[in-house]
Amino acid sequence: MRRVPAVDRARAAHAELSAVPVRSTVVNSGHFGCMFFGAGTLTLDGGTVINSERATFLMMNTGVYTEPTDDPVKDARFDVTAVHDTDGAATFGSIALKGDFYNGVRKGRNMVLTFEDATVEGVISATRARHRVSSIDASTFYELGIVTNTAQAAVNNGAIVRLDSGSTWTVTGTSHLTRLALAADATVRAPRGRSVTMAVDGAPTAITPGATYTGAVTLTVA
């Protein structure tokens, strides 16, 4: 039996997938949507919709997990306002998103979100995350990511948001960021009938298209 090289198998698989017609698909998940461990690309074409009971995009990178009982300690060497190669980063283009984005990492890793001609409605924040069980291994893998999130100022878990051209963020609750960069035609707003305000390092600050804000950036909805 002739062994087919891995590169040829990959090309054949890609060709097979490319031949599938693009069409609208609705994915209803009673758990998570997509869980990933590293770099990759997820393409949703044809008006595809994902409805998930829990996190739609869940980033995990650990083995056996034990829930910490103490508060995270600030690492003075880690910059929560900068982008690092080791950060958890995602770019969303030409998509409508509804839900919350949280970064509950305890040690030096920022969440870096870029929106390109996209809309997002929800909270985006650093958070204190607590699992409902104290330890997770292979036998209880389904408990990964099932947490209670409490939005709070970043410690070692920055939340960096970039709204590129044509993007809109509808803020639905208090969000703690470490950097917010807005294109000249990007919009930050509250749901209808409510208002959103921002403070940077505790000082009330106007939300101005085209500007970038760095520090303890807090958006509040009233």
Beta strands, then each sheet from edge to edge (+ up, - down):
strand 1: 26-29
strand 2: 34-36
strand 3: 49-52
strand 4: 57-59
strand 5: 65-66
strand 6: 88-93
strand 7: 96-98
strand 8: 101-103
strand 9: 111-116
strand 10: 119-122
strand 11: 124-131
strand 12: 135-136
strand 13: 147-151
strand 14: 159-163
strand 15: 168-171
strand 16: 175-182
strand 17: 187-189
strand 18: 196-200
strand 19: 203-205
strand 20: 212-221
sheet 1: 1+ 3+
sheet 2: 2+ 4+
sheet 3: 5+ 12-
sheet 4: 6+ 9+ 14+ 16+ 20- 18+ 19-
sheet 5: 7+ 10+ 15+ 17+
sheet 6: 8+ 11+ 13-
end
